[in-house]
Amino acid sequence: VSLAVLTRAQRVPFIFLAITTLCLFATLAIFFAFTFPANQATNNWTQIPANWKHLRWQWEVSHAVNAVNTFVGFCSLTISTLLARE
């Protein structure tokens, strides 16, 4: 976020940094909406509730989506850094 503020005068790098910031917040939202509840319901996978197959699917998909989301954010940050002028 601070890097986006510093490069706000440069339109293209700023857009890529905004995308990076959105990816970061989306990763946190996905974690707290899907991964964390599955961890809590299974006591960090030390207990097996009745709906464990659904919870496992939710946990795995949220990790996969977050991996793609993090990769997009990292690529966006890299592009922004390469395009930024001093």
C-alpha positions, 0 to 999 in steps of 0.5 A: 500500500505504501509503495502504491502511495509513493508511485501514485503519480505514475499511472501504469505502475500504480494500477499494477500496485493497486492490483497487488493490494487487491490480491493481498486483501482478497487472500486474507478474505478467502483465508478468513472466509473458508480456510480458517473456519475449516481449521476451527471445525476440525480443531486444526485437523486433529478431530474428524467431524461428520462433514469432513469431506466438505471441509477438506474440499473447502480447505483445499480449494481455498488454498488453491485459489489463494495460491493463484491469487498470490501468484497474480499479486506477485507478478503484478508487483514485479511488473509495477517495479519494472515499469516504475521510473525514479 
